[in-house]
Amino acid sequence: MRVPLWLLGALFTLPAGLLIGSGVSLAVAAGDPVHGKQIFAKCQACHSIEAGVNKVGPSLHGLIGRPSGTATSYTYSEAMKNAHVNWTPDILNQYLTNPKKMVPGTKMAFPGLPKEQDRADVIAYLQQAAGASQ
C-alpha cells in the first residue's frame, strides 16, 4: 500500500503541533542567564523587566506562564491580543525566532534572534530576573 507524502508529513507534524499547544516542553536548549542579560540589552530599548514598567513594548516581568496580550496598562495589537498563547519557554523560543512570523500583525518590530543559544540564554535570563507569572 502506498501512502501519500502529504499524509506522512501530517502524521509527523501533527504530534509536534499538539505537544506545542498542550504546553509539553520540547526542550529549549540550556541557557546561560549571564550571557542572556547581555543579549537582553537589545530588548531593553523597548522592554523592562520591572513590574508595571511598560515602554514601547510591555513589561516582561512575570512573562513566563503569562497569557499573551495581558500585561496591565499596555495597549497590545489586535494580533497579540488574539494570539492566545501562554508564554512557556518553548513558545517564547519560537516567538523570538521570528516574532512577525509567529504573530503576524504584532507591533514588535524586532526581527528576532536567529541563534538558538542566544534565545535560550535570553529565556534563562528572563526566568531568573523577571520571574514567572503568578
C-alpha positions as CSV (number, residue, x, y, z in Angstrom):
1,M,0.0,0.0,0.0
2,R,1.4,3.4,-1.0
3,V,0.9,6.3,1.5
4,P,0.7,9.8,0.0
5,L,3.6,12.0,1.1
6,W,1.3,14.7,2.5
7,L,-0.2,12.1,4.8
8,L,3.2,11.1,6.1
9,G,4.1,14.7,6.7
10,A,0.9,15.2,8.6
11,L,1.5,12.2,10.7
12,F,4.9,13.5,11.8
13,T,4.0,17.2,12.2
14,L,0.6,16.8,13.9
15,P,2.0,15.3,17.1
16,A,4.6,18.1,17.4
17,G,1.9,20.7,17.0
18,L,-0.2,19.0,19.7
19,L,2.7,19.0,22.1
20,I,3.4,22.7,21.5
21,G,-0.3,23.6,22.0
22,S,-0.5,21.5,25.1
23,G,2.4,23.1,26.8
24,V,4.6,20.0,26.8
25,S,8.2,21.0,26.8
26,L,10.2,20.4,23.6
27,A,13.4,21.1,25.4
28,V,14.7,24.6,24.8
29,A,18.5,24.3,25.0
30,A,20.0,25.0,28.4
31,G,20.5,28.7,28.7
32,D,23.2,30.9,30.4
33,P,21.4,33.8,32.2
34,V,24.6,35.8,32.4
35,H,25.0,35.8,28.6
36,G,21.2,36.2,28.3
37,K,21.5,39.5,30.2
38,Q,24.0,40.8,27.6
39,I,21.7,39.7,24.8
40,F,18.7,41.3,26.5
41,A,20.4,44.6,26.1
42,K,19.0,44.6,22.6
43,C,15.5,44.3,24.1
44,Q,15.8,47.0,26.8
45,A,15.1,49.9,24.4
46,C,11.5,48.6,24.3
47,H,11.1,46.3,27.3
48,S,11.6,46.4,31.0
49,I,11.7,43.5,33.5
50,E,10.3,45.7,36.2
51,A,6.7,45.0,37.2
52,G,4.3,47.6,35.6
53,V,7.0,49.5,33.7
54,N,5.9,49.5,30.1
55,K,7.9,51.2,27.4
56,V,7.4,50.9,23.6
57,G,6.7,47.2,24.5
58,P,5.1,45.7,27.6
59,S,6.9,44.9,30.8
60,L,8.3,41.4,30.7
61,H,8.1,41.0,34.5
62,G,6.3,37.7,35.1
63,L,6.3,36.8,31.4
64,I,6.9,33.1,31.8
65,G,3.5,31.4,32.3
66,R,1.5,34.6,31.4
67,P,-1.1,34.5,28.6
68,S,-0.2,36.7,25.6
69,G,-1.6,40.2,25.5
70,T,-2.4,40.5,29.2
71,A,0.3,42.8,30.8
72,T,-1.5,45.5,32.7
73,S,-1.6,49.1,31.4
74,Y,-0.2,48.2,27.9
75,T,-2.1,48.6,24.6
76,Y,-1.5,45.5,22.6
77,S,-2.0,45.0,18.9
78,E,-5.2,43.1,18.0
79,A,-2.9,40.3,16.7
80,M,-1.2,39.8,20.1
81,K,-4.5,40.1,22.0
82,N,-5.8,37.4,19.8
83,A,-2.7,35.2,19.7
84,H,-4.0,33.1,22.6
85,V,-0.6,31.7,23.6
86,N,0.8,31.0,27.0
87,W,4.4,32.2,27.3
88,T,6.2,29.0,28.1
89,P,10.0,28.8,27.4
90,D,9.2,26.7,24.3
91,I,6.6,29.1,22.9
92,L,8.9,32.1,23.7
93,N,11.7,30.3,21.9
94,Q,9.5,30.0,18.8
95,Y,8.4,33.6,19.0
96,L,11.9,35.0,19.5
97,T,13.0,33.2,16.3
98,N,10.7,35.4,14.2
99,P,8.0,37.4,16.0
100,K,6.2,38.6,12.9
101,K,6.0,35.1,11.5
102,M,4.5,33.6,14.7
103,V,2.2,36.5,15.3
104,P,1.5,38.3,12.1
105,G,0.4,41.9,12.8
106,T,2.4,42.2,16.1
107,K,3.6,45.7,16.9
108,M,7.1,44.2,17.8
109,A,9.5,45.5,15.1
110,F,12.4,43.4,16.3
111,P,13.3,40.8,13.6
112,G,14.2,38.0,16.1
113,L,17.2,36.2,17.4
114,P,18.4,33.7,14.8
115,K,20.9,31.9,17.1
116,E,19.2,29.2,19.2
117,Q,21.7,29.6,22.0
118,D,21.0,33.4,22.2
119,R,17.3,32.6,22.5
120,A,17.9,30.0,25.2
121,D,20.2,32.5,27.1
122,V,17.6,35.3,27.0
123,I,14.9,32.9,28.2
124,A,17.1,31.8,31.1
125,Y,17.7,35.4,32.0
126,L,14.0,36.2,31.9
127,Q,13.2,33.2,34.0
128,Q,15.8,34.3,36.6
129,A,15.4,38.1,36.5
130,A,11.8,38.7,35.5
131,G,10.1,36.0,37.5
132,A,7.2,33.8,36.5
133,S,3.6,34.7,36.2
134,Q,1.6,34.3,39.4
